[in-house]
């Protein structure tokens, strides 16, 4: 049974990655400050403490690594200097993993690394991040790819697009819309014509599990490959909740800097990794609604 170290196991993607990895036969060793809800081997450690992380990795001696942990406070992570701490922590983690005998590592990137503009973003599209978060991820990828090339480490970078699903924090589009509409509160949003590539979080987690279980190296987009207008997504949520009267399109202005479309080209994910998603947008939104607590409150919106 291959042994894998998982970071971010209590996070949005990480919690869903555990069953996906278990289904592929991995023995999971989760690293972090809090144990995940699932029954896996847990090693309490501050991932920003490189010496402590090295000690744990020396003891675990895993063959695989899936690194999902990063600073992700909604509304703050785009510009926070904390991103710099995670650049250093991620580099130290992968180095310690390799030096402890690890052979295959996958880490999570972001579509914010790209120069947004083309209607469909392939992995070889130019990277010109507009935020500190995107720059930190892009820099980390470049360093780790170079390190992998020097040390013979099999390394892949899963570039995440937009997510929704059970367990997402407040401040995200789909979860906020479901909570507010089911509570009978108004949802204020932009006109909603910008197109975004959204995936159900369980599909994204399963894609990472498939990627780490494959020999594919380099950058691989983790997305649906089919962007939808924000307006369409919200209208579908409104129909599912029975409250189309509560969405205020145009109540919030759309930033002039927002691109009209952000969509993943997922040919590598489908053809080389061999992954196909379980949910489409309709079934994924219905599943998320059914799994979301009915009690919610507040006012506001997103996008």
N, C-alpha and C positions, 0 to 999 in steps of 0.2 A: 504494500500500500504506500503510494507516494506521500511524503510529508510536506505540508505547505504552511508557511507563515502568512497570516492574514492580518493586515492593519486596517483600521477603520471598521472593525467588525460590528460596532454598535451604530454605525452611521446609516444613512439612507440606503446606499447601495450595498454596503457591507453586510447588513442584516439579511438581505435577500441573497447575497453571494454564498452564505453558509450552506443552505440546502442545495444550491446549484453545484457547489464544490463537492459536497458529500455524495451527490448523485453520480459524480464522476470518480468516486473512490478515493478521494483525498482524505488523509488524516490531518485535521485542521488544528493549528496552534495559533490562537488569537493573541495579539500583543496590543496593550493599551491600558488606559487608566481604569476602565470599567469593564466587567465581564459581559459578554453578549448574553442574550436570553437563551440562546441555543446551548445545548450541552456539548461543548468542545473543550479541548485543553486551553486553558487561559493562563497567560503570563503577565502579571501586573507590571507595567513599566511606563515611564514617561518617554514617549517617542522623541522628545526634544533633548533627551539625555543620552548622548551618543555612547558613552561608556557603558551605561546600564543596558542599552539595546545590544551592544556587542556581546556582553556577558550572556544575555538570553539566547542570542543566535548561536553562540559557541556551544551552549548547552543543548539546544534543540536540534541542530544539525539538519535542517530541512533541505530538501532538494529543490523546492519551488517557493516563490514569493509572489504574493498579490498585494501590492501596496495601494490602498485606497484612501488612507488617512490624509487629511489636509485641513487647514483652517477654512471653515465654510459658514460663518455666521451670516445669515441673510441680511442683505443691505450693507454689510460692512466689508465682506471679504474682497470685493473688487479692488479696493484701494488701500487696504490695511498693510502696514509694514510687517505684520505678523507673517505674511507670505514669505518674507526673507528667511525667517526661522525655519520654515518648512522646506525651503530649498536646501538649506544646510542639512536638515534632519533626513531628508530623502536621499541625498547623496551618501551620507554616512551610513544609512540603513542598507542601501544596496551594496556598498563596499563591504560592510561587515558580513552581510549575507554571502557574498561571493567568497570572501576570505575564510568563511566557516564551511566552505565546500558546496555552496549552492550552485545550481546549474541553469535554472530557468527563472527569470523575473519578469513580471508585468506590472506596470504602474499606470495610474489614471491621469490622463491629461484632460484638456478642455477645448471645445471649439473656439474659445476666446483666444487661442493662440493664432488663429488664422487672420489674414487680412480680409475682413468681411466685405463682400461685394459680389463675387460670382454667385450665380443662382444655385450652383451645386458644387460643393467643396470636396475635392479629392484630396487624398493624403499628401500629394505633391504640390498642392496649392501653396502660394507664398504665405509665410507667417509674418505678421506685423501686428502684434497685440496692441490693443488700445488701452489696456488697463494694466496695473501692476500685477494683478492676479494672473492674467494671461501671459505677461512677460516672465513671471516667476516660473510658471509651468513650462513655458517654451525653453527657458534657460536650463531648467532641470533636465528636460528631455535631451537637449543637445549634449550636456555634460555626461549623462548616463549612457547615451548611445556611444559616445567616444570611449568612455570607460569600458563598456561591454566589448567594444572592438579590440581594445588593448588586452583584455583579460580572458577572452573567449566565452564570456557569459552570453547565453541566449536571452535576448532582451526584446520586449515589445512594449509599445506605448498605446494604450487604449484611449483615444480622444473622444470624450463624452460630449454629446449634444444635450438637448433639453430633456428633463425628466419629469415624471409625475407618478403618483401611486400612493398606496397606503403608507402612512408613517412619515410623510413629508412635513417639514417644519412650517409654521406660519410664515408668510412672506413670499410664498410661491403661488404661481397662477392657479393651477388646478385645485390644489387643496384649499386655498383661500376661497375660491368661487364655490366649491362644494359646501364648505362650512357656513359661509354667509347665506347662500341661497336656501339651504336646508333650515337655517335659523330664521328665515323670513326677513333677512336684512338685505339692503341694496348693495350691489356690487358696481362700483364706479371704475370705469376703464377707458382706454383710448378707443378711437374708432375701430381698431382691431384688424386692419387690413394687412399688417405685416405678417409674413409667413415664417413659421418656426418648426423645426424638426423635433417633435416630442416622442419619447419612448416610455413605455411602462417600465418602472424601476426593476421589476422582476426580470424583464427581458434584457435590460442593460446588465444586470448582475449575471444572468446566464451567459451573456455574450463574453463577459470577462472570464468566466469559468471556462468557456470553450477556448478562449484565446490562450489562457495560461496552460491549458491541456493540449495545445497545438505546438508545432515547431515554428510558427510564423513569427518573423522578427520585423522590427520597424514599427511605424505608426499604422494603426488601424482605427478607422472611424467607428464609434459606437453610437449608432443612431437608427432611426427607422428608415431613412432614405426617402421619406415622403413628407415634406413640410406642408402644414395646413395653416390657413389664416387664423390668427388668434380669435377673430370674430366667430369663425366656424366652431372652434373648440368650445368657446363659451356658450354658443347657441346649443350645442349638443348637451352640455352640462345642464343648461336651463331646461331643456326638454326632459332630461332624466330626473331632474328634481321637481319638475312641474311648475317652475317659477320663472318663465321667460320675461315676466313683467318687471322683474327686479334688477335686470342688467341695464346700466346706464352707459351705453356706448357713446363715446365722445365727451364724457364728463372729465376725462383727464387728457391733457395734450400729449401728443406723441413727440418725443425728442427728435429734433432734426438730424441728430447723429445716428439714429437707429436705422440699420439696413432694412431694406424691403424684404429680404429673404435670407434665411440661414438654413441650409439644407445639406445633409450629409450624402456623399456618394458612398454607398456601402458595398461596393463590389468585392473589395478585399474581405470584408467580414463574411459575406455570403459564399464567395467562391473559394477563397483560400482557407479561411477558418472553418467554413462549413456550417455557419450558424444561421438559423432562421427564427424569427420572433414568434412567440405564442400568441400575443395580443395584436389586434389592429386597434385603431383609435376608438372605435365604437365599443368593442368588448373591453378594452382597457379602462375606458372611462366608467363603464357600468360596474366593472369589478372594483374600481377605486371608490366609487360612491357607496357600494354595498359594504366595503370594508372600513369606511370612515365613520367615526362617531357622529351621531346625529346632533349632539349638543355643541353649539359653536356660538360665537358672538363677535362683536367688534364691527367696525366699519372701515371701508377702504377698498383697495383693489390692487391690481398688478398689471404691468404692461400698459 
